[in-house]
């Protein structure tokens, strides 16, 4: 674990390395940003969107919060969403959950307190909706991971109903929503489903059960940002 001083030294080394590789690297950064995709993910320090998708600065517009939740009264998320959709004209929004999510676990066990308890109310609602399926899963971690998958589905549905998304669809803007899950055990992304906001949302399928005690190497990974751009 790096100390605060080491972080500053690492930044200095990185800055020098980037300028050595490309003289005008930072000059290009001052021109502005033109992200291709918005990423709504969890705050977990092990899940670094740019790193796990091998995207460059300027390709992802990132919003993160505990347990990757979507609330219609979250002004922080709504401001980011409006900026991404209206100003950058992005065509893809990814809601990405991950296995081993501490927020999901705290909500499932009921041991969250204070601000966390209030924030995680949406996860508890998802648990109640799918209680019969979840309670049938004996292993606590597998149950937590299945809840993470179901949570992505529900948050994607909520996202599709936000005024910013509805307005974009209403004016004919191309916009697709994607539900992904990240496996911290093997570094793989899996795409659970896609949703076009203009279509009726009740038909959104349930996410396939891709959780397992041992991480799988053969399930199909999600496409990366550069691939989505060309899709």
C-alpha positions as CSV (number, residue, x, y, z in Angstrom):
1,X,0.0,0.0,0.0
2,X,1.5,3.3,-1.0
3,X,1.7,6.3,1.4
4,X,0.5,9.7,0.5
5,X,4.1,10.9,-0.2
6,X,4.6,7.9,-2.5
7,X,1.5,8.8,-4.4
8,X,2.9,12.2,-5.1
9,X,6.2,10.8,-6.2
10,X,4.5,8.2,-8.4
11,X,2.5,11.0,-10.0
12,X,5.7,12.9,-10.7
13,X,7.3,9.8,-12.3
14,X,4.2,9.1,-14.4
15,X,4.0,12.7,-15.6
16,X,7.7,12.6,-16.7
17,X,7.2,9.2,-18.4
18,X,4.2,10.4,-20.4
19,X,6.0,13.5,-21.6
20,X,9.0,11.4,-22.5
21,X,6.7,9.1,-24.6
22,X,4.8,11.9,-26.2
23,X,5.9,15.5,-26.0
24,X,2.4,17.0,-26.5
25,X,0.5,14.4,-24.4
26,X,-0.7,16.9,-21.8
27,X,-1.2,19.6,-24.4
28,X,-3.7,17.4,-26.1
29,X,-5.5,16.8,-22.8
30,X,-6.2,20.5,-22.5
31,X,-8.2,20.6,-25.7
32,X,-11.1,18.9,-24.0
33,X,-12.8,15.6,-23.6
34,X,-15.0,13.5,-25.9
35,X,-16.0,10.3,-24.1
36,X,-17.7,7.6,-26.0
37,X,-19.4,5.7,-23.1
38,X,-20.7,6.5,-19.7
39,X,-19.8,4.1,-17.0
40,X,-21.9,3.8,-13.8
41,X,-20.1,1.5,-11.4
42,X,-19.3,0.8,-7.8
43,X,-16.8,2.6,-5.6
44,X,-14.7,-0.5,-5.0
45,X,-11.0,0.3,-5.1
46,X,-10.3,-3.0,-6.9
47,X,-12.4,-2.2,-9.9
48,X,-10.7,0.4,-12.0
49,X,-12.8,1.0,-15.2
50,X,-10.0,2.3,-17.4
51,X,-7.7,-0.5,-16.3
52,X,-10.1,-3.4,-16.7
53,X,-11.3,-2.2,-20.2
54,X,-7.9,-0.9,-21.4
55,X,-9.5,2.4,-22.4
56,X,-7.6,5.7,-22.7
57,X,-8.3,9.0,-20.9
58,X,-11.2,10.6,-22.6
59,X,-13.0,7.4,-23.7
60,X,-15.1,6.8,-20.5
61,X,-17.2,9.2,-18.6
62,X,-17.2,7.6,-15.1
63,X,-19.7,7.9,-12.3
64,X,-19.2,5.7,-9.2
65,X,-21.1,5.2,-6.0
66,X,-21.5,2.5,-3.4
67,X,-23.2,-0.6,-5.0
68,X,-23.7,1.2,-8.4
69,X,-27.1,2.5,-7.6
70,X,-29.5,4.7,-9.6
71,X,-31.9,7.0,-7.8
72,X,-34.2,9.5,-9.5
73,X,-33.4,12.1,-6.9
74,X,-29.6,11.7,-7.0
75,X,-28.6,15.1,-8.3
76,X,-25.0,14.0,-8.6
77,X,-25.8,11.2,-10.9
78,X,-28.4,13.2,-12.8
79,X,-25.9,16.0,-13.5
80,X,-23.3,13.6,-14.7
81,X,-25.9,11.8,-16.9
82,X,-27.1,15.0,-18.4
83,X,-23.6,16.2,-19.1
84,X,-22.8,12.9,-20.8
85,X,-26.0,12.6,-22.8
86,X,-26.6,16.2,-23.9
87,X,-23.1,17.6,-24.1
88,X,-21.0,14.6,-25.2
89,X,-23.8,12.8,-27.1
90,X,-22.7,9.4,-25.8
91,X,-24.5,6.4,-27.3
92,X,-23.8,3.8,-24.6
93,X,-24.3,3.7,-20.8
94,X,-22.9,0.8,-18.8
95,X,-24.2,-0.1,-15.4
96,X,-21.5,-2.4,-14.0
97,X,-21.7,-4.3,-10.8
98,X,-19.1,-6.7,-9.4
99,X,-18.9,-9.9,-7.4
100,X,-17.8,-9.5,-3.7
101,X,-19.3,-6.1,-3.5
102,X,-19.2,-4.9,0.1
103,X,-22.2,-2.6,-0.3
104,X,-24.3,-5.5,-1.6
105,X,-23.1,-7.7,1.3
106,X,-23.9,-5.1,3.9
107,X,-27.4,-4.6,2.6
108,X,-28.0,-8.3,2.3
109,X,-26.8,-9.0,5.9
110,X,-28.6,-6.0,7.3
111,X,-25.6,-4.7,9.1
112,X,-25.2,-1.3,7.3
113,X,-25.7,1.7,9.6
114,X,-25.9,5.5,9.3
115,X,-25.5,6.9,5.8
116,X,-24.7,3.5,4.3
117,X,-28.0,2.1,5.5
118,X,-29.9,5.0,4.0
119,X,-28.0,4.8,0.7
120,X,-28.4,1.0,0.3
121,X,-32.2,1.0,0.7
122,X,-32.4,0.2,-3.1
123,X,-30.4,-3.0,-2.6
124,X,-32.7,-4.1,0.2
125,X,-35.7,-3.5,-2.1
126,X,-34.1,-5.7,-4.8
127,X,-33.5,-8.4,-2.2
128,X,-37.1,-8.3,-1.1
129,X,-38.3,-8.5,-4.8
130,X,-36.2,-11.7,-5.4
131,X,-36.2,-13.1,-1.8
132,X,-37.6,-16.6,-2.8
133,X,-34.7,-17.1,-5.3
134,X,-32.0,-15.6,-3.1
135,X,-33.0,-17.4,0.1
136,X,-32.8,-20.7,-1.9
137,X,-29.0,-20.1,-2.4
138,X,-27.3,-21.7,0.6
139,X,-23.8,-20.3,0.2
140,X,-23.8,-16.7,1.6
141,X,-21.2,-15.4,-1.0
142,X,-23.0,-17.0,-3.9
143,X,-26.2,-15.4,-2.6
144,X,-24.5,-12.1,-2.4
145,X,-23.1,-12.4,-5.9
146,X,-26.5,-13.4,-7.3
147,X,-27.9,-10.3,-5.6
148,X,-25.2,-8.2,-7.4
149,X,-26.4,-9.5,-10.7
150,X,-30.1,-8.8,-9.9
151,X,-29.2,-5.4,-8.7
152,X,-27.6,-4.5,-12.0
153,X,-30.9,-5.4,-13.8
154,X,-33.0,-3.3,-11.4
155,X,-30.7,-0.3,-11.6
156,X,-30.6,-0.5,-15.4
157,X,-34.4,-0.4,-15.4
158,X,-34.4,2.6,-13.2
159,X,-31.9,4.3,-15.4
160,X,-34.1,3.7,-18.4
161,X,-36.9,5.7,-16.7
162,X,-34.9,8.8,-15.8
163,X,-36.0,12.0,-17.4
164,X,-32.6,12.6,-19.1
165,X,-32.7,9.2,-20.8
166,X,-36.4,9.6,-21.8
167,X,-35.7,13.0,-23.2
168,X,-32.8,11.7,-25.3
169,X,-35.0,8.9,-26.7
170,X,-37.8,11.4,-27.4
171,X,-35.6,13.5,-29.6
172,X,-34.3,10.5,-31.5
173,X,-30.8,10.3,-30.0
174,X,-29.1,6.9,-30.3
175,X,-28.7,5.5,-26.8
176,X,-28.2,1.9,-25.6
177,X,-28.0,0.7,-22.0
178,X,-25.8,-2.2,-21.0
179,X,-25.8,-4.3,-17.8
180,X,-22.4,-5.8,-16.9
181,X,-20.8,-7.7,-14.0
182,X,-17.1,-7.8,-13.1
183,X,-15.5,-10.9,-11.5
184,X,-12.7,-9.8,-9.2
185,X,-11.5,-13.4,-9.1
186,X,-10.4,-13.5,-12.7
187,X,-10.6,-9.9,-13.9
188,X,-13.3,-10.7,-16.5
189,X,-16.4,-8.7,-17.5
190,X,-19.6,-10.4,-18.6
191,X,-22.5,-8.7,-20.3
192,X,-25.8,-9.7,-18.7
193,X,-28.1,-7.9,-21.1
194,X,-28.7,-4.8,-23.3
195,X,-31.6,-2.4,-23.3
196,X,-32.8,0.1,-25.8
197,X,-34.6,2.7,-23.7
198,X,-37.3,3.3,-26.3
199,X,-38.6,-0.3,-26.0
200,X,-40.9,-1.5,-23.3
201,X,-38.8,-2.3,-20.2
202,X,-40.9,-5.2,-18.6
203,X,-39.6,-7.6,-21.2
204,X,-36.0,-7.2,-20.0
205,X,-34.8,-10.7,-19.3
206,X,-33.5,-11.9,-16.0
207,X,-29.7,-12.0,-15.9
208,X,-28.3,-15.5,-16.5
209,X,-26.8,-17.2,-13.5
210,X,-23.1,-16.9,-14.2
211,X,-21.9,-17.0,-10.6
212,X,-19.9,-20.0,-9.5
213,X,-17.7,-21.1,-6.6
214,X,-14.8,-21.3,-9.0
215,X,-14.3,-18.4,-11.5
216,X,-15.1,-19.5,-15.1
217,X,-12.7,-18.7,-17.9
218,X,-15.1,-19.7,-20.7
219,X,-18.0,-17.3,-20.3
220,X,-18.1,-14.6,-23.0
221,X,-16.5,-11.4,-21.8
222,X,-18.1,-8.0,-22.4
223,X,-17.0,-5.9,-25.3
224,X,-14.7,-3.0,-24.6
225,X,-15.2,0.7,-25.4
226,X,-13.4,0.7,-28.7
227,X,-15.6,-2.2,-29.9
228,X,-18.8,-0.5,-28.7
229,X,-17.8,2.6,-30.7
230,X,-17.8,0.6,-33.9
231,X,-20.9,-1.5,-33.1
